[in-house]
Amino acid sequence: MKKSTLFVLAALLGLAACTTAPQPKERSAKERYAEELMAIVPPEIMFAQLAEPYADIYTPQQKHEKAHANFMRHVDLNEVDRIIREGLLKHFTEAELKALAAFYSTPEGRSCMAKVAPFAADVVPACSHEATKAFGKTAVDAARGLLLP
């Protein structure tokens, strides 16, 4: 019994050693352009810039930096990368990604890209607040039966 078990184990190890690892999947041009864009201002930096204003809201001035660092320690940056990559691939064509990569590779483009997250940090919450107010008014209208058909 021991000899047959050892033989099977040796055969399996030999088989595993003889098999070749699968070749990494070749990335499409669209995926390469998305990666190029993500390298200009890495998602980690953009996410940190987006999160910074929230430290201002929830902590005293002297603790902003520490609060932000503690927050970033809990962020799954691999997941952030995945989300941004999938968003780029979903919403932009290959030609658009190529054009964005070409523009964002210029000094002006790099400067713009570095400002996108702080811009979004200012604009998105304010727009969300306005949307919330509008949804609230729409709900009141619906309750009163005032919605247009």
C-alpha positions as CSV (number, residue, x, y, z in Angstrom):
1,M,0.0,0.0,0.0
2,K,2.8,2.4,0.9
3,K,4.7,1.7,-2.3
4,S,1.6,2.3,-4.5
5,T,0.8,5.5,-2.6
6,L,4.4,6.7,-3.1
7,F,4.3,5.8,-6.7
8,V,1.1,7.7,-7.3
9,L,2.5,10.7,-5.4
10,A,5.7,10.6,-7.4
11,A,3.7,10.3,-10.7
12,L,1.6,13.3,-9.8
13,L,4.6,15.4,-8.8
14,G,6.3,14.4,-12.1
15,L,3.2,15.3,-14.0
16,A,2.9,18.6,-12.3
17,A,6.6,19.4,-13.0
18,C,6.2,18.5,-16.7
19,T,3.1,20.7,-17.3
20,T,3.8,24.2,-18.5
21,A,2.3,27.2,-16.9
22,P,-0.5,28.8,-18.9
23,Q,0.6,31.7,-21.0
24,P,-0.5,35.1,-19.7
25,K,-3.5,36.4,-21.6
26,E,-2.5,38.9,-24.3
27,R,-4.1,42.3,-23.5
28,S,-6.0,44.1,-26.2
29,A,-5.1,47.5,-27.4
30,K,-8.0,48.9,-25.5
31,E,-6.8,47.3,-22.3
32,R,-3.3,48.7,-22.9
33,Y,-4.6,52.2,-23.4
34,A,-6.6,51.9,-20.2
35,E,-3.5,50.8,-18.4
36,E,-1.5,53.7,-19.9
37,L,-4.2,56.1,-18.6
38,M,-4.1,54.6,-15.2
39,A,-0.3,54.9,-15.0
40,I,-0.4,58.7,-15.6
41,V,-2.2,59.3,-12.3
42,P,-2.5,56.0,-10.5
43,P,-5.9,55.1,-9.1
44,E,-4.5,55.1,-5.6
45,I,-3.6,58.8,-5.9
46,M,-6.9,59.7,-7.4
47,F,-8.8,57.8,-4.7
48,A,-6.8,59.5,-2.0
49,Q,-7.5,62.9,-3.5
50,L,-11.2,62.1,-3.7
51,A,-11.3,61.0,-0.1
52,E,-9.3,64.0,1.3
53,P,-12.2,66.4,1.7
54,Y,-14.0,63.9,3.9
55,A,-11.2,64.1,6.5
56,D,-11.9,67.8,6.6
57,I,-15.6,67.1,7.5
58,Y,-15.1,64.4,10.1
59,T,-11.9,65.4,12.0
60,P,-10.4,68.5,13.6
61,Q,-7.9,70.4,11.4
62,Q,-4.8,69.1,13.3
63,K,-5.9,65.4,12.7
64,H,-6.8,65.6,9.0
65,E,-3.6,64.0,7.8
66,K,-3.7,61.1,10.3
67,A,-7.4,60.5,9.7
68,H,-6.8,60.4,5.9
69,A,-3.8,58.0,6.3
70,N,-5.9,55.7,8.5
71,F,-8.7,55.8,6.0
72,M,-6.4,54.9,3.1
73,R,-4.9,52.0,5.1
74,H,-8.3,50.3,4.9
75,V,-8.9,50.8,1.2
76,D,-8.6,47.8,-1.1
77,L,-6.4,49.4,-3.8
78,N,-6.6,46.3,-6.0
79,E,-10.4,46.6,-6.0
80,V,-10.1,50.3,-6.8
81,D,-7.8,49.5,-9.7
82,R,-10.3,46.9,-10.9
83,I,-13.2,49.3,-10.7
84,I,-11.4,52.0,-12.6
85,R,-10.1,49.7,-15.3
86,E,-13.5,48.2,-15.8
87,G,-15.1,51.6,-15.9
88,L,-12.6,52.8,-18.6
89,L,-13.2,49.7,-20.7
90,K,-17.0,49.9,-20.3
91,H,-17.5,53.6,-21.1
92,F,-14.8,54.3,-23.6
93,T,-14.0,52.9,-27.1
94,E,-10.5,51.9,-28.1
95,A,-10.2,55.1,-30.2
96,E,-11.3,57.2,-27.3
97,L,-8.9,55.6,-24.9
98,K,-6.1,56.0,-27.4
99,A,-7.0,59.8,-27.8
100,L,-7.2,60.2,-24.0
101,A,-3.8,58.5,-23.5
102,A,-2.3,60.7,-26.1
103,F,-3.7,63.9,-24.6
104,Y,-3.0,62.9,-21.0
105,S,0.6,62.1,-21.9
106,T,1.2,65.8,-22.7
107,P,2.2,68.3,-20.0
108,E,-1.2,69.9,-20.2
109,G,-2.9,66.6,-20.1
110,R,-1.0,65.4,-17.1
111,S,-1.9,68.6,-15.3
112,C,-5.6,68.1,-16.2
113,M,-5.5,64.4,-15.1
114,A,-3.9,65.4,-11.8
115,K,-6.9,67.8,-11.2
116,V,-9.7,65.4,-12.1
117,A,-10.0,63.8,-8.7
118,P,-10.0,67.1,-6.7
119,F,-12.5,68.5,-9.2
120,A,-14.7,65.4,-8.7
121,A,-14.4,65.6,-5.0
122,D,-15.8,69.1,-5.1
123,V,-18.5,68.6,-7.8
124,V,-19.8,65.1,-7.2
125,P,-21.0,65.5,-3.6
126,A,-22.6,68.9,-4.5
127,C,-24.4,67.3,-7.5
128,S,-25.5,64.4,-5.4
129,H,-27.0,66.8,-2.9
130,E,-28.9,68.5,-5.6
131,A,-30.1,65.2,-7.0
132,T,-31.2,64.1,-3.5
133,K,-33.2,67.4,-3.2
134,A,-34.8,66.8,-6.6
135,F,-35.7,63.2,-5.8
136,G,-37.3,64.4,-2.5
137,K,-39.4,66.9,-4.3
138,T,-40.3,64.3,-6.9
139,A,-41.5,61.9,-4.2
140,V,-43.6,64.7,-2.7
141,D,-45.1,65.4,-6.1
142,A,-45.8,61.7,-6.5
143,A,-47.5,61.5,-3.2
144,R,-49.7,64.5,-4.1
145,G,-50.5,62.9,-7.5
146,L,-48.8,65.8,-9.4
147,L,-46.5,63.8,-11.6
148,L,-46.8,64.3,-15.3
149,P,-47.9,61.2,-17.2
